[in-house]
Structures are given as structure tokens and as C-alpha cells.
Amino acid sequence: MDQIFIKDLVARGIIGANDWEREKQQEILINVVLFTNIHAAGISDDIQDSVNYRTIAKKLLRHAETAQRYTVEALATDLARLCLEDPKVTKVRIRLEKPGAVRFSSSVGVEIERTREDLI
């Protein structure tokens, strides 16, 4: 299976369960691997035969910046669902991080893999 990736997409939004996290936007780091078949696009050189990663990135940013989720787990699941709306994406891996959320660490977060069947 081929993979298209989006690396270190930075959103700013409300994320977290603590009161102070609900008051101020935080940086949310998003990494995505889209599992798909890009064979046809490799031959045709036509974006219509592939997954448009720019369109996916814009959807992910828009959602991450407005969802105001309490957990990174819930936000990661939301983002996976958005990626899987594209019929060419068969599976997605999302790594979501909150840089600086825990003292003495560079970031904390989750990484999930989902298919459409996982989200039914």
C-alpha cells in the first residue's frame, strides 16, 4: 500500500481538560499518513488520480482549530474520520501532539490507525 504523508502540520486551538487549557489556544502538532494507491497518479501525472493532500490538510487544520476537544484521543479520532471521507484513503495513521504540555518533555500525544470499518 502506498502512503502520502503530511508532516508537522501546526494548528492552534483549544484542547485539554484543565480549566487553564480551555482559556487559551495551544499549539497542536499533526502528523498524518494516508494509505492509498497512487499507481494511477504515477502514470497519469493527474491529481485527480490521487489524494489531494492540500485539501486534506486544510480540513484537518480547520477542525483542529475549532473543535475544542477535551482529549487528544477524541481529536485524533475526529481527524482520522475526516481523512477517511476521501474514498481513495483506505487507512490513516494520525499522530497528534501537544508540545510543551508536560514539564520536562518536548511533547505528549497519541498515535492511532483507523480504517472506515473502525469508525462505524
N, C-alpha and C positions, 0 to 999 in steps of 0.2 A: 504494500500500500504506500502510495506517495504521501508526502507531507508538505504542507505550506505552513510557515510559522510567522508569528508576529512577536517580536522580542521587545521587552521593556517598554510597553505602552503605558504612559503615565496619565492617570486620571486624578482628579481632586474631588472628593466627595465626603459625605457623612457616612462613617462606618464604625460600628462598635456599640457595646452595651453600656459602657460607663457614661454618666451624665456629661463629663467633660468632653467625651468623644462625640456627643450629639450636638455640641455647641459650635464646633469649628471644623471646617473641612480638613481632611487628611490626604496625604499622598497615597494612592493605591497603585501598585505596580502589577501590570497584567502581562502574562506571557501565555501564548496560545499556540497549539499545534493542531492544525486541521488535517484530518486524514481523508484523502480523496484520491481520485485517479486523474492525473494530469497528462496522461499519454496523448489524448486528442489535442490538447492545447500545445503540447510539444511539437506536434506535427503541423497543426494549422496556424500556429502563432496568433490565435484569436482568443481574446479574454473571455468571450462567451463560452468557450470550451473548458474554462477553468473556474475557480472560485475567486471572486474579486476581493482580495484581502483589504483593500482600501474601504470598501463598503462594510465589510465585517468590522474593521477597526472603528469606524465611525459609530456603528451601532453599539459596540461594547463601551466606548467612551461615553456616549450619551446616557446609557443605562447606569454605568458605574457612578457617574456624576450626579444622578438624580434619584437613585433607588433608595438611599438612606437605610440600608440594611443594618441589622444588629450584628450579624455574624459574617465572617468571610466565607464560611461554608455556604450560606444562603446566596450570597452574591456570586460565588463561583458557579453554583448551580444555575442561577439566572443567566449568566454569561454563556454557559455551555448550551443552554436551551436556545439562546439567540443564534449561536453558531450553527446549531443543527437545523435551524429553519431553512438554511440553504440546502436544497435537495442533493447537491453534489458532495456535501460533507457527510461522511458515514460515521465518523467518530471524532471526538475532540478531547484534547488534554488542555486543561486550564490550570495555570499556576498563578495564584493571587497572593500578593504580599502587602503587608503594611510596614514600610520602612520606619525604623525608629520606635516601633510600638512597645518594645520591651527593652528596658535599660540594659546596656552592655551587649546588645545584639544589633546586627545591621538590619534585620527584618524578621517578621514572623508571617506565617501564612499557611495556605493549603494548596494541594495539587490534586486534581480529580481528573478521571477519564470517564466520559459518558458517550453512549450511543442513543439513538432515538428511543430504543426499547427501554433503556434505563430511566427515561424521563416520562414515561406514560403513567 
